[in-house]
Amino acid sequence: MAKKETSGAKELKEKLFLKKKNAYLRMSDAEIKKCEKFCEGYKKFLDEAKTEREAAGFIEREAKSAGFVPFDKNKKYKAGDKVYLVNREKAVILAVIGKEPIEKGVNLVAAHIDSPRLDMKQNPMLEKDEVAYFKTHYYGGIKKYQWPTVPLSLHGVIVKADGSKIVVRIGEDEGDPVFCVSDLLPHLASAQMKRPSAEIVKGEELNLIIGSRPFKDDETSERVKLNLLMLLNEKYGITEADFLSAELEAVPAFKASDIGFDRSLIGGYGQDDRVCAYTELMAVLGAKALKKTAVAILTDKEETGSDGNTGLRSAYLKYFIADLAACFGKEGREVLSNSKCLSADVNAAYDPTFPDVFEKNNASVLNGGVCVTKYTGSRGKSGTSDASAEFVGEIRSLLDKNNVIWQTGELGKVDIGGGGTVAAYIANLNVDTIDVGVPVMSMHAPFEITAKTDVYAAFKAFEAFINN
C-alpha cells in the first residue's frame, strides 16, 4: 500500500514546487466568456488574412480605424500619437508614442504574418494528357504528403506589363471553384509507399489541378491550356507572359473552426504565426496613455529564414527606429540599446499521441497559457539569442503581476527538435529579446490547432508588456 503524504509534505510541496494547472481551472466564468469572444475575432482574422499581403492589408485597415496615421519622418510627435508604416504591402510597423523620452527605449513586439504554403512557379501553366496544372514550389517547412487532396484557394497578385496590378482571391467565397493536388489511390500506391516519408510526395509532384476542359478546335494542341488562358484573359485581361511577374499562393480553402464537443480548441490554417500577429495587433490597437513608446512589427519571410527586404534580417526595422528617434532629435542606436522585445512566435504544443519527441517536463501544453521560450535554435542552441536570466526574471515578474497564465517550453528533445524565430535578428540590434507565444499542435500542417485559453493569454501578455 502506498504511503499517504503527510500534511507537512503537502504544505512544503505547495510552497516549493512549480505549479502547473489547466487554464480552465484557473479562469473565472467571466474571463472564459471574454476569452471566447476574443477568439471569435481571431477566427475571422484567420479566414480573411491567409497570406502576408492580406494580413498586412487587414492590419493597415484596423490601424486606420483605431486612429493610426502614416508615419512621417519629418514630423514631430508627442505622447499618444499613433503611426504606422507599410513595407511593400507585406510587412507593417505600428507605433504608439509614450510619455517617457524616446532615448529610454521602446517596448517592441514582433510577430510574422507569412505561413507555409504552395507558391506558383514563374512559368506555372502546364498541360499534361489533357489535364492542366500550375507547377508549384513549396514555401517554408512542410510535410509534402499533407498537401495533396486538400481543397486549396488561390491568392495573390498579377502585375501586367503595363504595371497594372490584379488582385486574385479564388476559392474562398460560396460558389467559387477550388484547386487541389492529386494523390495515388491505395490500390496502386505500393511503390509510392516504399519511398522515404519525405518523398512519399515529391516537390515536383505538388502540381495544382486547374482544369480539364479543352478548347473546341480539333487541330490545336494544348487545348485545355488554351481554354483556360482564354477564360483568364476574358476575366483578368492577362496572357501567359503575365505569370512571370505574379505572386500566386495556394493555401487551404477551408475556414477556421472550433474543435471538440467543448469547443475549447481552434483549428485553422496559418496559426503559425498569425495567432501571435493577431494577439499582438489587438494589444497595440487598444493601447492608451503609455509610459514607454510601443512598437509592433508584423513581418514577412520568417518561414524562409527572414531574408529579403520584407524580412527581419533586412534593415527596415532599424531604419524605422532611426527615423522615429530623429523625430525627437535622438540616435536610433541609443533607442535600440535601451529597448526590450517580446518575439511573438509560437512553440510546439505537447502531443500525447506522439510523446517520444518531447521532453515533457520542458514542453508547452494546450491550455497551459502563453509560452515563454528562453532560447530557440537547434541541437547546441545554434541560431538562438538565449535571453538573459535577468530579462527572463523581468518578464516572469511582469506576467505574474498582471495575472497572465503562462508556461515555459522547448521545441522538442535536445537532439531531435529545434527551430528559429525572429528573436535573434532583433537581439542582434542590442535589444533584450525573448520569445513569447502560443503553443501550436500540428504546426506547419494545413490545419493547425491552438487552445482558446492560450490565445487569450497571449493577448493579455502583450497587453501587459506594452502597458508596462
C-alpha positions as a Markdown table, in Angstrom:
| # | Residue | x | y | z |
|---|---|---|---|---|
| 1 | Met | 0.0 | 0.0 | 0.0 |
| 2 | Ala | 1.3 | 3.4 | -0.9 |
| 3 | Lys | 2.3 | 5.7 | 1.9 |
| 4 | Lys | -0.1 | 8.6 | 2.5 |
| 5 | Glu | 1.6 | 12.0 | 2.1 |
| 6 | Thr | 1.7 | 14.0 | 5.4 |
| 7 | Ser | 0.1 | 17.4 | 5.7 |
| 8 | Gly | 3.6 | 18.8 | 6.3 |
| 9 | Ala | 4.9 | 17.4 | 3.0 |
| 10 | Lys | 1.8 | 18.7 | 1.2 |
| 11 | Glu | 2.4 | 22.2 | 2.5 |
| 12 | Leu | 6.0 | 22.1 | 1.6 |
| 13 | Lys | 5.3 | 21.0 | -1.9 |
| 14 | Glu | 2.7 | 23.7 | -2.3 |
| 15 | Lys | 5.3 | 26.2 | -1.2 |
| 16 | Leu | 8.3 | 24.9 | -3.2 |
| 17 | Phe | 7.1 | 23.1 | -6.3 |
| 18 | Leu | 6.5 | 24.8 | -9.7 |
| 19 | Lys | 2.7 | 24.9 | -10.2 |
| 20 | Lys | 1.1 | 23.7 | -13.4 |
| 21 | Lys | -2.6 | 23.9 | -13.8 |
| 22 | Asn | -5.0 | 23.9 | -16.8 |
| 23 | Ala | -6.1 | 27.4 | -17.6 |
| 24 | Tyr | -9.8 | 26.5 | -17.4 |
| 25 | Leu | -9.3 | 25.6 | -13.7 |
| 26 | Arg | -7.7 | 29.0 | -13.1 |
| 27 | Met | -10.0 | 31.3 | -15.0 |
| 28 | Ser | -13.3 | 32.7 | -13.8 |
| 29 | Asp | -16.5 | 32.2 | -15.8 |
| 30 | Ala | -16.3 | 35.9 | -16.7 |
| 31 | Glu | -12.8 | 35.5 | -18.0 |
| 32 | Ile | -13.7 | 32.5 | -20.1 |
| 33 | Lys | -16.5 | 34.5 | -21.7 |
| 34 | Lys | -14.0 | 37.2 | -22.6 |
| 35 | Cys | -11.7 | 34.6 | -24.0 |
| 36 | Glu | -14.5 | 33.1 | -26.2 |
| 37 | Lys | -15.4 | 36.5 | -27.6 |
| 38 | Phe | -11.8 | 37.4 | -28.3 |
| 39 | Cys | -11.3 | 34.1 | -30.2 |
| 40 | Glu | -14.3 | 34.8 | -32.5 |
| 41 | Gly | -12.5 | 37.8 | -33.8 |
| 42 | Tyr | -9.3 | 35.8 | -34.2 |
| 43 | Lys | -11.0 | 33.2 | -36.3 |
| 44 | Lys | -12.4 | 35.9 | -38.6 |
| 45 | Phe | -8.8 | 37.2 | -39.0 |
| 46 | Leu | -7.6 | 33.7 | -39.9 |
| 47 | Asp | -10.2 | 33.5 | -42.7 |
| 48 | Glu | -9.6 | 37.0 | -44.0 |
| 49 | Ala | -5.8 | 37.1 | -43.9 |
| 50 | Lys | -4.5 | 33.9 | -45.4 |
| 51 | Thr | -1.4 | 35.4 | -47.0 |
| 52 | Glu | 1.1 | 38.0 | -45.8 |
| 53 | Arg | -0.3 | 40.6 | -48.2 |
| 54 | Glu | -3.8 | 40.0 | -46.9 |
| 55 | Ala | -2.6 | 40.2 | -43.3 |
| 56 | Ala | -0.8 | 43.4 | -44.0 |
| 57 | Gly | -3.9 | 44.9 | -45.6 |
| 58 | Phe | -6.1 | 43.8 | -42.6 |
| 59 | Ile | -3.6 | 45.3 | -40.2 |
| 60 | Glu | -3.5 | 48.6 | -42.1 |
| 61 | Arg | -7.3 | 48.9 | -42.2 |
| 62 | Glu | -7.6 | 48.1 | -38.5 |
| 63 | Ala | -4.9 | 50.6 | -37.6 |
| 64 | Lys | -6.6 | 53.4 | -39.6 |
| 65 | Ser | -9.9 | 52.6 | -37.8 |
| 66 | Ala | -8.0 | 52.9 | -34.5 |
| 67 | Gly | -6.7 | 56.3 | -35.3 |
| 68 | Phe | -3.2 | 55.4 | -36.6 |
| 69 | Val | -1.8 | 57.6 | -39.4 |
| 70 | Pro | 1.1 | 57.0 | -41.9 |
| 71 | Phe | 4.5 | 57.7 | -40.3 |
| 72 | Asp | 6.2 | 60.9 | -41.5 |
| 73 | Lys | 9.9 | 61.1 | -40.5 |
| 74 | Asn | 9.8 | 64.9 | -40.9 |
| 75 | Lys | 7.0 | 65.4 | -38.3 |
| 76 | Lys | 7.3 | 66.0 | -34.6 |
| 77 | Tyr | 5.4 | 63.5 | -32.4 |
| 78 | Lys | 4.0 | 63.7 | -28.9 |
| 79 | Ala | 2.7 | 61.2 | -26.3 |
| 80 | Gly | -0.4 | 59.5 | -27.5 |
| 81 | Asp | 0.3 | 59.8 | -31.2 |
| 82 | Lys | -0.2 | 56.6 | -33.3 |
| 83 | Val | 1.6 | 55.9 | -36.5 |
| 84 | Tyr | 2.2 | 53.1 | -38.9 |
| 85 | Leu | 4.4 | 52.1 | -41.8 |
| 86 | Val | 3.7 | 49.5 | -44.5 |
| 87 | Asn | 6.7 | 47.9 | -46.2 |
| 88 | Arg | 5.9 | 46.7 | -49.7 |
| 89 | Glu | 2.4 | 45.5 | -48.8 |
| 90 | Lys | 3.9 | 42.6 | -46.9 |
| 91 | Ala | 5.0 | 43.9 | -43.5 |
| 92 | Val | 3.7 | 46.6 | -41.1 |
| 93 | Ile | 5.2 | 48.5 | -38.2 |
| 94 | Leu | 2.8 | 50.2 | -35.7 |
| 95 | Ala | 4.0 | 52.7 | -33.0 |
| 96 | Val | 2.2 | 54.4 | -30.1 |
| 97 | Ile | 4.2 | 57.2 | -28.6 |
| 98 | Gly | 4.7 | 57.1 | -24.9 |
| 99 | Lys | 5.3 | 59.7 | -22.2 |
| 100 | Glu | 8.9 | 58.7 | -21.5 |
| 101 | Pro | 11.8 | 60.2 | -23.6 |
| 102 | Ile | 12.3 | 58.0 | -26.7 |
| 103 | Glu | 16.0 | 57.5 | -25.7 |
| 104 | Lys | 14.9 | 55.4 | -22.8 |
| 105 | Gly | 14.0 | 52.8 | -25.3 |
| 106 | Val | 10.8 | 51.3 | -26.6 |
| 107 | Asn | 8.8 | 48.1 | -25.9 |
| 108 | Leu | 9.0 | 46.1 | -29.1 |
| 109 | Val | 6.6 | 43.2 | -30.0 |
| 110 | Ala | 7.4 | 41.2 | -33.2 |
| 111 | Ala | 5.4 | 38.6 | -35.0 |
| 112 | His | 5.4 | 37.2 | -38.5 |
| 113 | Ile | 2.5 | 37.1 | -40.9 |
| 114 | Asp | 3.8 | 34.6 | -43.5 |
| 115 | Ser | 3.0 | 30.8 | -43.3 |
| 116 | Pro | 4.0 | 27.6 | -45.2 |
| 117 | Arg | 2.1 | 27.3 | -48.5 |
| 118 | Leu | 2.5 | 26.4 | -52.1 |
| 119 | Asp | 3.8 | 29.2 | -54.4 |
| 120 | Met | 3.3 | 29.1 | -58.1 |
| 121 | Lys | 6.4 | 29.0 | -60.2 |
| 122 | Gln | 7.1 | 31.9 | -62.5 |
| 123 | Asn | 6.2 | 29.9 | -65.6 |
| 124 | Pro | 3.5 | 27.7 | -63.9 |
| 125 | Met | 1.0 | 26.6 | -66.5 |
| 126 | Leu | 1.3 | 23.1 | -67.9 |
| 127 | Glu | -1.0 | 20.7 | -69.8 |
| 128 | Lys | -0.3 | 17.0 | -69.5 |
| 129 | Asp | -2.6 | 14.4 | -71.1 |
| 130 | Glu | -5.5 | 16.8 | -71.2 |
| 131 | Val | -5.3 | 17.9 | -67.6 |
| 132 | Ala | -4.0 | 21.4 | -66.8 |
| 133 | Tyr | -1.8 | 22.3 | -63.8 |
| 134 | Phe | 0.0 | 25.1 | -62.1 |
| 135 | Lys | 3.5 | 24.0 | -61.2 |
| 136 | Thr | 4.3 | 24.9 | -57.6 |
| 137 | His | 7.4 | 25.5 | -55.4 |
| 138 | Tyr | 6.6 | 25.0 | -51.7 |
| 139 | Tyr | 7.3 | 27.8 | -49.3 |
| 140 | Gly | 8.6 | 27.1 | -45.8 |
| 141 | Gly | 8.9 | 23.8 | -44.0 |
| 142 | Ile | 6.1 | 21.4 | -44.8 |
| 143 | Lys | 5.3 | 17.7 | -44.8 |
| 144 | Lys | 4.7 | 17.5 | -48.5 |
| 145 | Tyr | 2.4 | 14.4 | -48.2 |
| 146 | Gln | -0.1 | 16.6 | -46.2 |
| 147 | Trp | -1.0 | 18.9 | -49.1 |
| 148 | Pro | -2.5 | 16.6 | -51.8 |
| 149 | Thr | -6.3 | 16.1 | -51.8 |
| 150 | Val | -6.8 | 19.2 | -49.6 |
| 151 | Pro | -9.1 | 21.9 | -51.2 |
| 152 | Leu | -6.9 | 24.9 | -51.9 |
| 153 | Ser | -7.7 | 28.5 | -52.8 |
| 154 | Leu | -5.5 | 30.8 | -54.9 |
| 155 | His | -4.4 | 34.2 | -53.6 |
| 156 | Gly | -2.0 | 36.8 | -54.7 |
| 157 | Val | -1.3 | 39.5 | -57.3 |
| 158 | Ile | -0.5 | 39.5 | -61.0 |
| 159 | Val | 1.4 | 42.5 | -62.3 |
| 160 | Lys | 0.9 | 43.1 | -66.0 |
| 161 | Ala | 3.5 | 44.5 | -68.5 |
| 162 | Asp | 1.9 | 48.0 | -68.2 |
| 163 | Gly | 2.4 | 48.0 | -64.4 |
| 164 | Ser | -1.2 | 47.5 | -63.5 |
| 165 | Lys | -1.9 | 45.0 | -60.7 |
| 166 | Ile | -4.7 | 42.4 | -60.5 |
| 167 | Val | -5.6 | 41.0 | -57.0 |
| 168 | Val | -6.5 | 37.3 | -57.1 |
| 169 | Arg | -8.6 | 35.6 | -54.4 |
| 170 | Ile | -10.4 | 32.5 | -55.7 |
| 171 | Gly | -11.8 | 29.6 | -53.7 |
| 172 | Glu | -12.9 | 31.5 | -50.5 |
| 173 | Asp | -16.4 | 32.6 | -51.4 |
| 174 | Glu | -19.5 | 30.5 | -51.7 |
| 175 | Gly | -19.7 | 29.1 | -55.2 |
| 176 | Asp | -16.0 | 29.7 | -56.0 |
| 177 | Pro | -14.1 | 26.8 | -57.6 |
| 178 | Val | -11.2 | 25.4 | -55.6 |
| 179 | Phe | -8.0 | 23.7 | -56.6 |
| 180 | Cys | -6.1 | 20.6 | -55.4 |
| 181 | Val | -3.1 | 18.4 | -55.7 |
| 182 | Ser | -3.9 | 14.7 | -56.6 |
| 183 | Asp | -2.6 | 11.6 | -54.9 |
| 184 | Leu | -2.5 | 7.9 | -55.8 |
| 185 | Leu | -5.2 | 5.6 | -54.7 |
| 186 | Pro | -4.0 | 2.9 | -52.1 |
| 187 | His | -4.6 | 0.1 | -54.7 |
| 188 | Leu | -1.9 | 1.5 | -56.9 |
| 189 | Ala | 0.4 | 3.1 | -54.4 |
| 190 | Ser | 2.6 | 0.1 | -53.3 |
| 191 | Ala | 5.7 | 1.5 | -54.9 |
| 192 | Gln | 4.9 | 5.0 | -53.7 |
| 193 | Met | 4.5 | 3.8 | -50.1 |
| 194 | Lys | 8.0 | 2.3 | -50.2 |
| 195 | Arg | 9.5 | 5.8 | -50.6 |
| 196 | Pro | 11.0 | 7.5 | -47.6 |
| 197 | Ser | 8.4 | 9.6 | -45.9 |
| 198 | Ala | 9.9 | 12.9 | -47.1 |
| 199 | Glu | 9.5 | 11.6 | -50.7 |
| 200 | Ile | 6.0 | 10.0 | -50.5 |
| 201 | Val | 5.0 | 13.0 | -52.4 |
| 202 | Lys | 7.9 | 14.8 | -54.1 |
| 203 | Gly | 8.2 | 18.6 | -54.6 |
| 204 | Glu | 7.7 | 18.3 | -58.3 |
| 205 | Glu | 4.6 | 16.2 | -57.8 |
| 206 | Leu | 2.8 | 19.0 | -56.0 |
| 207 | Asn | 1.0 | 20.0 | -59.2 |
| 208 | Leu | -2.1 | 22.1 | -58.7 |
| 209 | Ile | -5.0 | 20.9 | -60.9 |
| 210 | Ile | -6.6 | 24.0 | -62.5 |
| 211 | Gly | -8.8 | 22.5 | -65.3 |
| 212 | Ser | -9.6 | 19.8 | -67.9 |
| 213 | Arg | -12.0 | 21.3 | -70.4 |
| 214 | Pro | -10.5 | 21.6 | -74.0 |
| 215 | Phe | -10.9 | 24.5 | -76.4 |
| 216 | Lys | -13.2 | 23.4 | -79.2 |
| 217 | Asp | -10.7 | 23.1 | -82.0 |
| 218 | Asp | -9.6 | 19.6 | -83.1 |
| 219 | Glu | -6.4 | 20.9 | -84.8 |
| 220 | Thr | -4.9 | 22.8 | -81.8 |
| 221 | Ser | -2.5 | 21.3 | -79.3 |
| 222 | Glu | -2.7 | 22.0 | -75.6 |
| 223 | Arg | -6.4 | 22.8 | -76.0 |
| 224 | Val | -7.1 | 22.6 | -72.2 |
| 225 | Lys | -4.4 | 25.2 | -71.5 |
| 226 | Leu | -5.7 | 27.4 | -74.4 |
| 227 | Asn | -9.2 | 27.3 | -73.0 |
| 228 | Leu | -8.0 | 28.3 | -69.5 |
| 229 | Leu | -5.9 | 31.1 | -70.9 |
| 230 | Met | -8.9 | 32.3 | -72.8 |
| 231 | Leu | -11.0 | 32.3 | -69.6 |
| 232 | Leu | -8.3 | 34.2 | -67.7 |
| 233 | Asn | -7.9 | 36.7 | -70.5 |
| 234 | Glu | -11.6 | 37.4 | -70.5 |
| 235 | Lys | -11.8 | 37.8 | -66.7 |
| 236 | Tyr | -8.5 | 39.5 | -66.0 |
| 237 | Gly | -7.1 | 40.6 | -69.3 |
| 238 | Ile | -3.9 | 38.7 | -68.8 |
| 239 | Thr | -1.7 | 36.5 | -71.1 |
| 240 | Glu | 0.6 | 33.6 | -70.1 |
| 241 | Ala | 3.5 | 36.1 | -70.0 |
| 242 | Asp | 1.9 | 37.9 | -67.1 |
| 243 | Phe | 2.6 | 35.0 | -64.8 |
| 244 | Leu | 6.3 | 35.9 | -65.0 |
| 245 | Ser | 5.5 | 38.9 | -62.8 |
| 246 | Ala | 2.9 | 37.3 | -60.5 |
| 247 | Glu | 2.9 | 36.2 | -56.9 |
| 248 | Leu | 0.3 | 33.5 | -56.5 |
| 249 | Glu | -0.1 | 31.3 | -53.4 |
| 250 | Ala | -2.2 | 28.2 | -52.9 |
| 251 | Val | -3.5 | 27.9 | -49.3 |
| 252 | Pro | -6.2 | 25.7 | -47.7 |
| 253 | Ala | -9.7 | 26.8 | -48.7 |
| 254 | Phe | -11.4 | 25.8 | -45.5 |
| 255 | Lys | -12.3 | 28.2 | -42.7 |
| 256 | Ala | -11.1 | 28.3 | -39.1 |
| 257 | Ser | -13.3 | 26.2 | -36.8 |
| 258 | Asp | -13.9 | 25.3 | -33.2 |
| 259 | Ile | -12.6 | 21.8 | -32.4 |
| 260 | Gly | -14.1 | 19.4 | -29.9 |
| 261 | Phe | -17.5 | 18.9 | -28.3 |
| 262 | Asp | -16.5 | 21.6 | -25.7 |
| 263 | Arg | -15.3 | 24.0 | -28.4 |
| 264 | Ser | -12.1 | 24.6 | -26.4 |
| 265 | Leu | -9.7 | 24.4 | -29.4 |
| 266 | Ile | -9.3 | 26.3 | -32.7 |
| 267 | Gly | -8.4 | 24.6 | -35.9 |
| 268 | Gly | -7.3 | 26.6 | -38.9 |
| 269 | Tyr | -4.6 | 27.3 | -41.5 |
| 270 | Gly | -1.7 | 29.8 | -40.8 |
| 271 | Gln | -1.9 | 29.9 | -37.0 |
| 272 | Asp | 1.9 | 29.9 | -37.0 |
| 273 | Asp | 2.3 | 32.8 | -36.6 |
| 274 | Arg | -0.9 | 34.7 | -37.2 |
| 275 | Val | -2.1 | 33.7 | -33.8 |
| 276 | Cys | 0.7 | 35.9 | -32.3 |
| 277 | Ala | 0.2 | 38.5 | -35.0 |
| 278 | Tyr | -3.5 | 39.0 | -34.1 |
| 279 | Thr | -3.0 | 39.0 | -30.4 |
| 280 | Glu | -0.1 | 41.5 | -30.7 |
| 281 | Leu | -2.1 | 43.7 | -33.0 |
| 282 | Met | -5.1 | 43.8 | -30.7 |
| 283 | Ala | -2.9 | 44.7 | -27.8 |
| 284 | Val | -1.3 | 47.6 | -29.7 |
| 285 | Leu | -4.6 | 48.9 | -31.2 |
| 286 | Gly | -6.0 | 49.1 | -27.6 |
| 287 | Ala | -3.0 | 50.9 | -26.2 |
| 288 | Lys | -3.7 | 54.2 | -24.4 |
| 289 | Ala | -1.6 | 56.7 | -22.4 |
| 290 | Leu | 1.5 | 54.6 | -22.5 |
| 291 | Lys | 4.5 | 55.3 | -20.3 |
| 292 | Lys | 7.0 | 53.9 | -22.8 |
| 293 | Thr | 6.7 | 54.0 | -26.6 |
| 294 | Ala | 5.3 | 50.8 | -28.0 |
| 295 | Val | 6.4 | 49.4 | -31.4 |
| 296 | Ala | 4.8 | 46.4 | -33.0 |
| 297 | Ile | 6.4 | 44.7 | -36.0 |
| 298 | Leu | 4.4 | 42.3 | -38.2 |
| 299 | Thr | 6.9 | 40.9 | -40.6 |
| 300 | Asp | 7.3 | 38.7 | -43.6 |
| 301 | Lys | 9.7 | 35.9 | -44.7 |
| 302 | Glu | 10.2 | 34.2 | -41.3 |
| 303 | Glu | 9.3 | 30.8 | -42.7 |
| 304 | Thr | 12.2 | 31.0 | -45.2 |
| 305 | Gly | 14.8 | 32.5 | -42.9 |
| 306 | Ser | 13.8 | 36.2 | -42.7 |
| 307 | Asp | 15.9 | 37.1 | -45.7 |
| 308 | Gly | 14.7 | 39.7 | -48.2 |
| 309 | Asn | 13.7 | 43.3 | -47.8 |
| 310 | Thr | 10.4 | 42.5 | -46.0 |
| 311 | Gly | 12.1 | 40.0 | -43.6 |
| 312 | Leu | 13.7 | 41.0 | -40.3 |
| 313 | Arg | 17.2 | 40.3 | -41.5 |
| 314 | Ser | 16.8 | 43.4 | -43.6 |
| 315 | Ala | 17.3 | 46.9 | -42.2 |
| 316 | Tyr | 13.7 | 48.3 | -42.4 |
| 317 | Leu | 13.1 | 47.9 | -38.6 |
| 318 | Lys | 16.4 | 49.6 | -37.8 |
| 319 | Tyr | 15.7 | 52.4 | -40.3 |
| 320 | Phe | 12.3 | 53.0 | -38.8 |
| 321 | Ile | 13.6 | 53.2 | -35.2 |
| 322 | Ala | 16.3 | 55.6 | -36.5 |
| 323 | Asp | 13.8 | 57.8 | -38.2 |
| 324 | Leu | 11.5 | 57.7 | -35.2 |
| 325 | Ala | 14.4 | 58.7 | -32.9 |
| 326 | Ala | 15.3 | 61.5 | -35.2 |
| 327 | Cys | 11.8 | 63.0 | -34.8 |
| 328 | Phe | 12.9 | 63.6 | -31.2 |
| 329 | Gly | 16.5 | 64.6 | -32.0 |
| 330 | Lys | 17.9 | 61.3 | -30.8 |
| 331 | Glu | 20.0 | 58.5 | -32.2 |
| 332 | Gly | 18.4 | 55.2 | -33.2 |
| 333 | Arg | 21.2 | 53.1 | -31.8 |
| 334 | Glu | 20.6 | 54.7 | -28.3 |
| 335 | Val | 16.9 | 53.9 | -28.6 |
| 336 | Leu | 17.5 | 50.3 | -29.6 |
| 337 | Ser | 20.2 | 49.7 | -26.9 |
| 338 | Asn | 17.6 | 50.6 | -24.2 |
| 339 | Ser | 14.7 | 48.7 | -25.8 |
| 340 | Lys | 13.1 | 45.4 | -24.9 |
| 341 | Cys | 11.3 | 42.9 | -27.1 |
| 342 | Leu | 8.9 | 40.1 | -27.0 |
| 343 | Ser | 9.5 | 38.0 | -30.1 |
| 344 | Ala | 5.9 | 36.8 | -30.6 |
| 345 | Asp | 6.2 | 33.4 | -32.1 |
| 346 | Val | 4.7 | 30.0 | -31.4 |
| 347 | Asn | 6.1 | 26.9 | -29.8 |
| 348 | Ala | 5.2 | 23.3 | -30.3 |
| 349 | Ala | 2.4 | 22.0 | -28.1 |
| 350 | Tyr | 3.0 | 18.6 | -26.4 |
| 351 | Asp | 1.1 | 16.0 | -28.4 |
| 352 | Pro | 0.0 | 12.9 | -26.3 |
| 353 | Thr | -0.3 | 10.9 | -29.5 |
| 354 | Phe | 3.4 | 11.4 | -30.3 |
| 355 | Pro | 5.1 | 11.8 | -26.8 |
| 356 | Asp | 8.5 | 10.4 | -27.7 |
| 357 | Val | 9.8 | 13.6 | -29.4 |
| 358 | Phe | 9.1 | 15.8 | -26.4 |
| 359 | Glu | 10.9 | 16.2 | -23.1 |
| 360 | Lys | 7.6 | 16.5 | -21.2 |
| 361 | Asn | 9.0 | 18.5 | -18.2 |
| 362 | Asn | 10.1 | 21.2 | -20.6 |
| 363 | Ala | 7.3 | 21.1 | -23.2 |
| 364 | Ser | 4.4 | 23.6 | -23.5 |
| 365 | Val | 0.9 | 22.1 | -23.3 |
| 366 | Leu | -2.5 | 23.1 | -24.6 |
| 367 | Asn | -4.4 | 25.2 | -22.0 |
| 368 | Gly | -1.2 | 25.9 | -20.2 |
| 369 | Gly | -1.1 | 29.6 | -21.1 |
| 370 | Val | 1.2 | 31.6 | -23.2 |
| 371 | Cys | 4.6 | 30.0 | -23.6 |
| 372 | Val | 7.8 | 31.9 | -22.7 |
| 373 | Thr | 10.8 | 30.4 | -24.6 |
| 374 | Lys | 14.1 | 31.5 | -23.2 |
| 375 | Tyr | 16.1 | 30.1 | -26.2 |
| 376 | Thr | 15.3 | 28.6 | -29.6 |
| 377 | Gly | 17.8 | 27.3 | -32.1 |
| 378 | Ser | 18.7 | 23.6 | -32.6 |
| 379 | Arg | 20.9 | 21.0 | -31.1 |
| 380 | Gly | 23.6 | 23.1 | -29.3 |
| 381 | Lys | 21.3 | 26.2 | -29.3 |
| 382 | Ser | 22.5 | 27.0 | -32.8 |
| 383 | Gly | 20.9 | 30.2 | -34.1 |
| 384 | Thr | 19.5 | 31.4 | -30.8 |
| 385 | Ser | 19.7 | 34.7 | -28.9 |
| 386 | Asp | 19.1 | 33.0 | -25.5 |
| 387 | Ala | 17.6 | 35.6 | -23.2 |
| 388 | Ser | 19.5 | 36.5 | -20.0 |
| 389 | Ala | 18.3 | 35.3 | -16.6 |
| 390 | Glu | 17.7 | 39.0 | -15.7 |
| 391 | Phe | 15.4 | 39.6 | -18.6 |
| 392 | Val | 13.5 | 36.2 | -18.0 |
| 393 | Gly | 13.1 | 37.3 | -14.4 |
| 394 | Glu | 11.7 | 40.6 | -15.5 |
| 395 | Ile | 9.2 | 39.1 | -17.9 |
| 396 | Arg | 8.2 | 36.4 | -15.3 |
| 397 | Ser | 7.5 | 39.1 | -12.7 |
| 398 | Leu | 5.5 | 41.2 | -15.3 |
| 399 | Leu | 3.3 | 38.3 | -16.2 |
| 400 | Asp | 2.6 | 37.2 | -12.7 |
| 401 | Lys | 1.9 | 40.8 | -11.6 |
| 402 | Asn | -0.7 | 41.1 | -14.4 |
| 403 | Asn | -2.3 | 37.6 | -13.7 |
| 404 | Val | -1.3 | 36.3 | -17.1 |
| 405 | Ile | -1.4 | 32.5 | -17.3 |
| 406 | Trp | 1.9 | 31.4 | -18.7 |
| 407 | Gln | 4.3 | 28.4 | -19.0 |
| 408 | Thr | 7.7 | 27.7 | -20.5 |
| 409 | Gly | 8.7 | 25.3 | -23.3 |
| 410 | Glu | 11.2 | 24.0 | -25.7 |
| 411 | Leu | 10.6 | 22.8 | -29.2 |
| 412 | Gly | 11.2 | 19.0 | -28.7 |
| 413 | Lys | 14.0 | 17.0 | -27.2 |
| 414 | Val | 17.6 | 18.4 | -27.5 |
| 415 | Asp | 18.8 | 16.2 | -30.3 |
| 416 | Ile | 15.5 | 15.9 | -32.1 |
| 417 | Gly | 13.8 | 19.3 | -32.2 |
| 418 | Gly | 14.7 | 23.0 | -32.5 |
| 419 | Gly | 13.6 | 25.9 | -34.7 |
| 420 | Gly | 14.2 | 29.5 | -35.3 |
| 421 | Thr | 12.2 | 32.7 | -34.8 |
| 422 | Val | 12.9 | 36.4 | -35.5 |
| 423 | Ala | 14.3 | 36.8 | -31.9 |
| 424 | Ala | 17.9 | 36.5 | -32.9 |
| 425 | Tyr | 17.7 | 39.3 | -35.5 |
| 426 | Ile | 16.2 | 41.8 | -33.1 |
| 427 | Ala | 18.6 | 40.7 | -30.3 |
| 428 | Asn | 21.5 | 41.4 | -32.8 |
| 429 | Leu | 20.4 | 45.0 | -32.7 |
| 430 | Asn | 21.4 | 45.1 | -29.0 |
| 431 | Val | 17.9 | 44.6 | -27.7 |
| 432 | Asp | 16.9 | 42.4 | -24.8 |
| 433 | Thr | 14.7 | 39.8 | -26.5 |
| 434 | Ile | 12.7 | 36.7 | -25.5 |
| 435 | Asp | 10.2 | 34.5 | -27.4 |
| 436 | Val | 6.6 | 34.6 | -26.0 |
| 437 | Gly | 3.9 | 32.9 | -28.0 |
| 438 | Val | 1.1 | 30.4 | -28.3 |
| 439 | Pro | 1.6 | 26.6 | -28.2 |
| 440 | Val | 0.5 | 25.0 | -31.5 |
| 441 | Met | -0.3 | 21.4 | -32.3 |
| 442 | Ser | 0.2 | 20.1 | -35.8 |
| 443 | Met | 2.4 | 23.1 | -36.6 |
| 444 | His | 3.1 | 23.8 | -40.3 |
| 445 | Ala | 0.2 | 21.5 | -41.3 |
| 446 | Pro | -2.6 | 22.8 | -43.5 |
| 447 | Phe | -4.8 | 22.6 | -40.4 |
| 448 | Glu | -3.1 | 23.7 | -37.1 |
| 449 | Ile | -4.5 | 23.5 | -33.6 |
| 450 | Thr | -4.4 | 26.0 | -30.7 |
| 451 | Ala | -6.2 | 26.4 | -27.4 |
| 452 | Lys | -8.5 | 29.4 | -26.9 |
| 453 | Thr | -7.2 | 30.0 | -23.4 |
| 454 | Asp | -3.6 | 30.2 | -24.7 |
| 455 | Val | -4.7 | 32.6 | -27.5 |
| 456 | Tyr | -6.3 | 34.9 | -24.9 |
| 457 | Ala | -3.3 | 34.6 | -22.5 |
| 458 | Ala | -1.0 | 35.7 | -25.4 |
| 459 | Phe | -3.2 | 38.8 | -25.8 |
| 460 | Lys | -3.0 | 39.6 | -22.1 |
| 461 | Ala | 0.8 | 39.1 | -22.1 |
| 462 | Phe | 1.4 | 41.5 | -25.0 |
| 463 | Glu | -1.1 | 44.0 | -23.4 |
| 464 | Ala | 0.8 | 43.8 | -20.1 |
| 465 | Phe | 4.2 | 44.3 | -21.8 |
| 466 | Ile | 3.1 | 47.3 | -23.9 |
| 467 | Asn | 1.5 | 49.0 | -20.9 |
| 468 | Asn | 4.5 | 48.3 | -18.6 |
